[in-house]
Amino acid sequence: MERITVTVKLFAIYQEVYQTSQLNLEFPAHTSVAAVLNYIIAPYPQLERWRGVTRFGVNLQFVSGEKILENGDEIVLIPPVSGG
């Protein structure tokens, strides 16, 4: 089965929970952005509340969760940010 490697950039709550700003991950070919988010949230149930409000970027463009990833893509998970 073909595999792809992607870079996931983490911000705000995702970065706080993972204690890093970037993950390099491997997935089966034809994996969607939403599947990557599922993978990121699965080990940390406290992230579940951010699922519905997280926006996705792939290679510096906003995309929907249905976007199919390609080898070498850079994914950005962008939860709402507040503060001042």
N, CA, C and O atoms as a GROMACS GRO file, in nm:
protein
  336
    1MET      N    1   0.084  -0.119   0.000
    1MET     CA    2   0.000   0.000   0.000
    1MET      C    3   0.089   0.125   0.000
    1MET      O    4   0.184   0.136   0.077
    2GLU      N    5   0.056   0.216  -0.087
    2GLU     CA    6   0.133   0.340  -0.097
    2GLU      C    7   0.113   0.427   0.027
    2GLU      O    8   0.003   0.435   0.082
    3ARG      N    9   0.220   0.492   0.070
    3ARG     CA   10   0.217   0.579   0.189
    3ARG      C   11   0.262   0.719   0.149
    3ARG      O   12   0.337   0.737   0.053
    4ILE      N   13   0.215   0.818   0.225
    4ILE     CA   14   0.261   0.956   0.206
    4ILE      C   15   0.315   1.008   0.339
    4ILE      O   16   0.273   0.964   0.446
    5THR      N   17   0.407   1.100   0.331
    5THR     CA   18   0.459   1.168   0.450
    5THR      C   19   0.418   1.314   0.441
    5THR      O   20   0.438   1.379   0.338
    6VAL      N   21   0.361   1.365   0.550
    6VAL     CA   22   0.317   1.504   0.554
    6VAL      C   23   0.373   1.571   0.679
    6VAL      O   24   0.408   1.505   0.777
    7THR      N   25   0.381   1.702   0.674
    7THR     CA   26   0.421   1.783   0.788
    7THR      C   27   0.297   1.851   0.842
    7THR      O   28   0.223   1.914   0.766
    8VAL      N   29   0.272   1.840   0.972
    8VAL     CA   30   0.158   1.905   1.034
    8VAL      C   31   0.211   2.014   1.126
    8VAL      O   32   0.284   1.986   1.221
    9LYS      N   33   0.173   2.138   1.097
    9LYS     CA   34   0.212   2.252   1.181
    9LYS      C   35   0.102   2.272   1.284
    9LYS      O   36  -0.017   2.277   1.251
   10LEU      N   37   0.141   2.283   1.410
   10LEU     CA   38   0.046   2.296   1.520
   10LEU      C   39   0.051   2.436   1.578
   10LEU      O   40   0.158   2.495   1.594
   11PHE      N   41  -0.066   2.489   1.611
   11PHE     CA   42  -0.076   2.622   1.671
   11PHE      C   43  -0.168   2.616   1.792
   11PHE      O   44  -0.248   2.523   1.807
   12ALA      N   45  -0.156   2.716   1.878
   12ALA     CA   46  -0.244   2.737   1.992
   12ALA      C   47  -0.260   2.608   2.074
   12ALA      O   48  -0.160   2.549   2.116
   13ILE      N   49  -0.384   2.564   2.097
   13ILE     CA   50  -0.410   2.451   2.186
   13ILE      C   51  -0.342   2.323   2.138
   13ILE      O   52  -0.296   2.243   2.220
   14TYR      N   53  -0.334   2.302   2.006
   14TYR     CA   54  -0.268   2.181   1.956
   14TYR      C   55  -0.119   2.182   1.992
   14TYR      O   56  -0.064   2.079   2.032
   15GLN      N   57  -0.058   2.296   1.978
   15GLN     CA   58   0.084   2.309   2.012
   15GLN      C   59   0.105   2.291   2.163
   15GLN      O   60   0.202   2.229   2.206
   16GLU      N   61   0.014   2.346   2.242
   16GLU     CA   62   0.025   2.332   2.388
   16GLU      C   63   0.016   2.186   2.430
   16GLU      O   64   0.095   2.139   2.512
   17VAL      N   65  -0.079   2.114   2.374
   17VAL     CA   66  -0.100   1.974   2.412
   17VAL      C   67   0.016   1.885   2.364
   17VAL      O   68   0.064   1.801   2.440
   18TYR      N   69   0.060   1.904   2.241
   18TYR     CA   70   0.166   1.820   2.186
   18TYR      C   71   0.306   1.865   2.226
   18TYR      O   72   0.403   1.791   2.208
   19GLN      N   73   0.316   1.986   2.282
   19GLN     CA   74   0.446   2.039   2.325
   19GLN      C   75   0.548   2.045   2.211
   19GLN      O   76   0.668   2.027   2.231
   20THR      N   77   0.497   2.073   2.092
   20THR     CA   78   0.583   2.090   1.975
   20THR      C   79   0.505   2.171   1.872
   20THR      O   80   0.382   2.177   1.878
   21SER      N   81   0.574   2.232   1.779
   21SER     CA   82   0.507   2.312   1.677
   21SER      C   83   0.491   2.237   1.545
   21SER      O   84   0.427   2.287   1.452
   22GLN      N   85   0.548   2.117   1.537
   22GLN     CA   86   0.545   2.046   1.409
   22GLN      C   87   0.554   1.896   1.429
   22GLN      O   88   0.630   1.848   1.514
   23LEU      N   89   0.477   1.822   1.351
   23LEU     CA   90   0.483   1.676   1.350
   23LEU      C   91   0.506   1.630   1.206
   23LEU      O   92   0.445   1.683   1.114
   24ASN      N   93   0.590   1.531   1.188
   24ASN     CA   94   0.608   1.467   1.058
   24ASN      C   95   0.543   1.330   1.068
   24ASN      O   96   0.586   1.246   1.147
   25LEU      N   97   0.439   1.308   0.988
   25LEU     CA   98   0.358   1.188   1.002
   25LEU      C   99   0.345   1.115   0.869
   25LEU      O  100   0.356   1.174   0.762
   26GLU      N  101   0.321   0.985   0.878
   26GLU     CA  102   0.301   0.902   0.760
   26GLU      C  103   0.159   0.846   0.762
   26GLU      O  104   0.110   0.800   0.865
   27PHE      N  105   0.093   0.852   0.645
   27PHE     CA  106  -0.044   0.803   0.630
   27PHE      C  107  -0.055   0.724   0.500
   27PHE      O  108   0.031   0.735   0.412
   28PRO      N  109  -0.163   0.646   0.487
   28PRO     CA  110  -0.188   0.582   0.357
   28PRO      C  111  -0.216   0.689   0.251
   28PRO      O  112  -0.267   0.796   0.283
   29ALA      N  113  -0.184   0.659   0.126
   29ALA     CA  114  -0.219   0.749   0.017
   29ALA      C  115  -0.371   0.772   0.020
   29ALA      O  116  -0.446   0.686   0.066
   30HIS      N  117  -0.414   0.885  -0.029
   30HIS     CA  118  -0.556   0.923  -0.036
   30HIS      C  119  -0.615   0.956   0.100
   30HIS      O  120  -0.737   0.947   0.118
   31THR      N  121  -0.532   0.994   0.196
   31THR     CA  122  -0.579   1.037   0.328
   31THR      C  123  -0.629   1.181   0.317
   31THR      O  124  -0.567   1.263   0.250
   32SER      N  125  -0.740   1.210   0.385
   32SER     CA  126  -0.795   1.346   0.385
   32SER      C  127  -0.741   1.427   0.502
   32SER      O  128  -0.685   1.373   0.598
   33VAL      N  129  -0.758   1.558   0.492
   33VAL     CA  130  -0.719   1.647   0.601
   33VAL      C  131  -0.798   1.612   0.727
   33VAL      O  132  -0.743   1.612   0.837
   34ALA      N  133  -0.927   1.582   0.712
   34ALA     CA  134  -1.010   1.546   0.828
   34ALA      C  135  -0.957   1.421   0.898
   34ALA      O  136  -0.963   1.411   1.020
   35ALA      N  137  -0.905   1.326   0.821
   35ALA     CA  138  -0.848   1.204   0.881
   35ALA      C  139  -0.723   1.237   0.963
   35ALA      O  140  -0.698   1.175   1.066
   36VAL      N  141  -0.646   1.335   0.917
   36VAL     CA  142  -0.528   1.378   0.993
   36VAL      C  143  -0.574   1.442   1.124
   36VAL      O  144  -0.516   1.416   1.230
   37LEU      N  145  -0.677   1.526   1.118
   37LEU     CA  146  -0.730   1.586   1.241
   37LEU      C  147  -0.777   1.477   1.337
   37LEU      O  148  -0.750   1.486   1.456
   38ASN      N  149  -0.846   1.376   1.287
   38ASN     CA  150  -0.890   1.264   1.372
   38ASN      C  151  -0.770   1.200   1.441
   38ASN      O  152  -0.775   1.169   1.560
   39TYR      N  153  -0.663   1.179   1.366
   39TYR     CA  154  -0.541   1.118   1.419
   39TYR      C  155  -0.481   1.206   1.530
   39TYR      O  156  -0.435   1.155   1.632
   40ILE      N  157  -0.481   1.336   1.508
   40ILE     CA  158  -0.423   1.431   1.605
   40ILE      C  159  -0.506   1.434   1.733
   40ILE      O  160  -0.451   1.440   1.843
   41ILE      N  161  -0.638   1.431   1.720
   41ILE     CA  162  -0.727   1.442   1.836
   41ILE      C  163  -0.736   1.311   1.915
   41ILE      O  164  -0.749   1.315   2.037
   42ALA      N  165  -0.729   1.198   1.848
   42ALA     CA  166  -0.754   1.067   1.912
   42ALA      C  167  -0.682   1.045   2.045
   42ALA      O  168  -0.747   1.002   2.141
   43PRO      N  169  -0.552   1.072   2.058
   43PRO     CA  170  -0.486   1.043   2.186
   43PRO      C  171  -0.511   1.149   2.295
   43PRO      O  172  -0.472   1.129   2.410
   44TYR      N  173  -0.576   1.259   2.259
   44TYR     CA  174  -0.598   1.369   2.354
   44TYR      C  175  -0.744   1.412   2.351
   44TYR      O  176  -0.779   1.505   2.279
   45PRO      N  177  -0.830   1.345   2.428
   45PRO     CA  178  -0.974   1.376   2.427
   45PRO      C  179  -1.006   1.523   2.455
   45PRO      O  180  -1.110   1.572   2.412
   46GLN      N  181  -0.918   1.593   2.527
   46GLN     CA  182  -0.945   1.734   2.556
   46GLN      C  183  -0.944   1.820   2.429
   46GLN      O  184  -0.991   1.933   2.431
   47LEU      N  185  -0.890   1.767   2.320
   47LEU     CA  186  -0.890   1.841   2.193
   47LEU      C  187  -1.021   1.827   2.117
   47LEU      O  188  -1.046   1.902   2.022
   48GLU      N  189  -1.105   1.734   2.157
   48GLU     CA  190  -1.231   1.709   2.085
   48GLU      C  191  -1.316   1.836   2.072
   48GLU      O  192  -1.381   1.855   1.969
   49ARG      N  193  -1.317   1.920   2.171
   49ARG     CA  194  -1.400   2.042   2.166
   49ARG      C  195  -1.357   2.137   2.056
   49ARG      O  196  -1.434   2.226   2.018
   50TRP      N  197  -1.238   2.121   2.004
   50TRP     CA  198  -1.187   2.210   1.899
   50TRP      C  199  -1.212   2.155   1.758
   50TRP      O  200  -1.186   2.224   1.660
   51ARG      N  201  -1.261   2.032   1.748
   51ARG     CA  202  -1.279   1.968   1.617
   51ARG      C  203  -1.363   2.054   1.521
   51ARG      O  204  -1.322   2.080   1.408
   52GLY      N  205  -1.479   2.098   1.566
   52GLY     CA  206  -1.572   2.169   1.478
   52GLY      C  207  -1.533   2.311   1.443
   52GLY      O  208  -1.592   2.371   1.353
   53VAL      N  209  -1.435   2.366   1.512
   53VAL     CA  210  -1.398   2.506   1.488
   53VAL      C  211  -1.256   2.522   1.434
   53VAL      O  212  -1.208   2.634   1.417
   54THR      N  213  -1.190   2.412   1.407
   54THR     CA  214  -1.054   2.418   1.352
   54THR      C  215  -1.061   2.435   1.201
   54THR      O  216  -1.134   2.363   1.132
   55ARG      N  217  -0.984   2.530   1.150
   55ARG     CA  218  -0.972   2.548   1.005
   55ARG      C  219  -0.846   2.477   0.959
   55ARG      O  220  -0.754   2.452   1.037
   56PHE      N  221  -0.844   2.445   0.830
   56PHE     CA  222  -0.732   2.370   0.773
   56PHE      C  223  -0.664   2.449   0.663
   56PHE      O  224  -0.729   2.515   0.583
   57GLY      N  225  -0.534   2.440   0.661
   57GLY     CA  226  -0.457   2.493   0.550
   57GLY      C  227  -0.367   2.384   0.497
   57GLY      O  228  -0.311   2.305   0.574
   58VAL      N  229  -0.353   2.378   0.365
   58VAL     CA  230  -0.259   2.286   0.302
   58VAL      C  231  -0.177   2.367   0.203
   58VAL      O  232  -0.230   2.429   0.111
   59ASN      N  233  -0.046   2.365   0.224
   59ASN     CA  234   0.046   2.438   0.136
   59ASN      C  235   0.004   2.584   0.120
   59ASN      O  236   0.000   2.637   0.009
   60LEU      N  237  -0.026   2.648   0.234
   60LEU     CA  238  -0.058   2.791   0.243
   60LEU      C  239  -0.192   2.830   0.181
   60LEU      O  240  -0.212   2.947   0.149
   61GLN      N  241  -0.284   2.735   0.164
   61GLN     CA  242  -0.418   2.766   0.115
   61GLN      C  243  -0.521   2.701   0.206
   61GLN      O  244  -0.505   2.585   0.245
   62PHE      N  245  -0.627   2.777   0.241
   62PHE     CA  246  -0.734   2.718   0.320
   62PHE      C  247  -0.806   2.613   0.236
   62PHE      O  248  -0.830   2.632   0.117
   63VAL      N  249  -0.839   2.501   0.300
   63VAL     CA  250  -0.905   2.390   0.232
   63VAL      C  251  -1.013   2.332   0.323
   63VAL      O  252  -1.017   2.362   0.443
   64SER      N  253  -1.099   2.248   0.266
   64SER     CA  254  -1.200   2.178   0.346
   64SER      C  255  -1.138   2.049   0.399
   64SER      O  256  -1.031   2.007   0.357
   65GLY      N  257  -1.208   1.988   0.493
   65GLY     CA  258  -1.162   1.862   0.550
   65GLY      C  259  -1.158   1.747   0.452
   65GLY      O  260  -1.092   1.646   0.477
   66GLU      N  261  -1.228   1.761   0.341
   66GLU     CA  262  -1.232   1.655   0.240
   66GLU      C  263  -1.109   1.653   0.150
   66GLU      O  264  -1.089   1.559   0.074
   67LYS      N  265  -1.026   1.757   0.159
   67LYS     CA  266  -0.908   1.767   0.074
   67LYS      C  267  -0.821   1.643   0.091
   67LYS      O  268  -0.786   1.606   0.203
   68ILE      N  269  -0.786   1.578  -0.021
   68ILE     CA  270  -0.699   1.460  -0.019
   68ILE      C  271  -0.554   1.507  -0.025
   68ILE      O  272  -0.517   1.590  -0.109
   69LEU      N  273  -0.474   1.454   0.063
   69LEU     CA  274  -0.335   1.496   0.075
   69LEU      C  275  -0.244   1.422  -0.021
   69LEU      O  276  -0.272   1.310  -0.065
   70GLU      N  277  -0.134   1.489  -0.053
   70GLU     CA  278  -0.031   1.430  -0.138
   70GLU      C  279   0.100   1.424  -0.060
   70GLU      O  280   0.119   1.497   0.037
   71ASN      N  281   0.189   1.338  -0.103
   71ASN     CA  282   0.318   1.325  -0.038
   71ASN      C  283   0.388   1.461  -0.031
   71ASN      O  284   0.396   1.532  -0.131
   72GLY      N  285   0.439   1.495   0.087
   72GLY     CA  286   0.513   1.619   0.105
   72GLY      C  287   0.429   1.740   0.141
   72GLY      O  288   0.484   1.848   0.164
   73ASP      N  289   0.296   1.725   0.148
   73ASP     CA  290   0.210   1.838   0.182
   73ASP      C  291   0.240   1.889   0.323
   73ASP      O  292   0.284   1.814   0.411
   74GLU      N  293   0.216   2.019   0.341
   74GLU     CA  294   0.227   2.082   0.473
   74GLU      C  295   0.087   2.122   0.516
   74GLU      O  296   0.020   2.201   0.450
   75ILE      N  297   0.042   2.066   0.628
   75ILE     CA  298  -0.092   2.090   0.680
   75ILE      C  299  -0.079   2.182   0.801
   75ILE      O  300   0.010   2.166   0.884
   76VAL      N  301  -0.170   2.279   0.808
   76VAL     CA  302  -0.176   2.368   0.923
   76VAL      C  303  -0.312   2.351   0.988
   76VAL      O  304  -0.415   2.361   0.920
   77LEU      N  305  -0.315   2.325   1.118
   77LEU     CA  306  -0.439   2.317   1.194
   77LEU      C  307  -0.453   2.448   1.270
   77LEU      O  308  -0.368   2.483   1.352
   78ILE      N  309  -0.563   2.521   1.241
   78ILE     CA  310  -0.579   2.655   1.296
   78ILE      C  311  -0.706   2.661   1.381
   78ILE      O  312  -0.816   2.678   1.327
   79PRO      N  313  -0.692   2.647   1.513
   79PRO     CA  314  -0.808   2.664   1.600
   79PRO      C  315  -0.834   2.813   1.619
   79PRO      O  316  -0.747   2.895   1.588
   80PRO      N  317  -0.953   2.850   1.670
   80PRO     CA  318  -0.977   2.992   1.696
   80PRO      C  319  -0.876   3.042   1.799
   80PRO      O  320  -0.839   2.971   1.892
   81VAL      N  321  -0.833   3.163   1.780
   81VAL     CA  322  -0.736   3.224   1.870
   81VAL      C  323  -0.800   3.347   1.930
   81VAL      O  324  -0.860   3.427   1.858
   82SER      N  325  -0.788   3.363   2.061
   82SER     CA  326  -0.839   3.483   2.126
   82SER      C  327  -0.730   3.543   2.211
   82SER      O  328  -0.626   3.482   2.234
   83GLY      N  329  -0.755   3.661   2.255
   83GLY     CA  330  -0.656   3.727   2.339
   83GLY      C  331  -0.635   3.868   2.291
   83GLY      O  332  -0.696   3.913   2.194
   84GLY      N  333  -0.548   3.938   2.361
   84GLY     CA  334  -0.531   4.076   2.319
   84GLY      C  335  -0.407   4.136   2.373
   84GLY      O  336  -0.378   4.252   2.347
   0.00000   0.00000   0.00000
